[in-house]
Amino acid sequence: MFQSGIPYHETGTFKSHRTFLPDDEYGIALDNLVKGCTDILLLNPAGTHIFTGRRCVQPQPDWWFMGGRIFPGETPIQSCQRLLRRELGLDISNERFVAVCAQAFAFGMREQAPKDHGTTDAQFCYKVQLLNEEEVEKVVLDENEYSESEWKLPSEIIEGNYHPALKFAVGNMLAGNVLEEMEKKVEGEGGGSDEEIAALAREFLKKRKEVDDVLKTSKDYKLVSKELDYETTVNSRY
């Protein structure tokens, strides 16, 4: 995402009144509301690989992000922090989260009955780079939700049979990395040459266009879940 972050605007004083909803009531809520979610591209300490998990439950029983639902009153970063703490035992400070992109999802299936009612989400995606092997060792997923996990190269995701939303986020991350490098050249002590900055600007625009191209090939993706005996495709658009 080519802005400094995702702002959280609290108008007046907000107090959460969140309560637990039984499955039947939660199903009704899903039929009528778009859930807000935060998802994270978790990078290894070298910044070369992205941690992914293959989900074995609906929605999206395939390779996917780390993350989940935003609770009322949480900033997007606070939501990410809670989810990483709960799921992976990671305590990540605010400044380590970098906004990547925002997307909207509509899934034809969900885990809650009636499953074929599906669910809709609005996603804020961030990246976080782990600092050391101690943090890496904590990255273990819930076997009830994920059948396997793997550290993947960004190019593997961009070029392989992965959901367009995952490709879109990784593409935005790669474009954002170039933009960050260009900003360092412009704002750093001594600065970069005009030639260096111009080259980075061209590279940024190239990668930005590649992000848009992801949507043009979304129908190439096929979701196949042998565990759930489920297959489907995706239609992506702005």
Secondary structure as UniProt FT lines:
FT   HELIX           23..32
FT   STRAND          35..43
FT   TURN            45..46
FT   STRAND          50..55
FT   STRAND          63..64
FT   STRAND          66..69
FT   TURN            72..73
FT   HELIX           76..88
FT   HELIX           94..96
FT   STRAND          98..107
FT   HELIX           115..117
FT   STRAND          119..129
FT   HELIX           133..137
FT   TURN            143..145
FT   STRAND          146..152
FT   HELIX           154..159
FT   HELIX           164..187
FT   TURN            189..190
FT   HELIX           194..216
FT   HELIX           218..220
FT   STRAND          222..225
FT   TURN            226..229
FT   STRAND          230..233
//
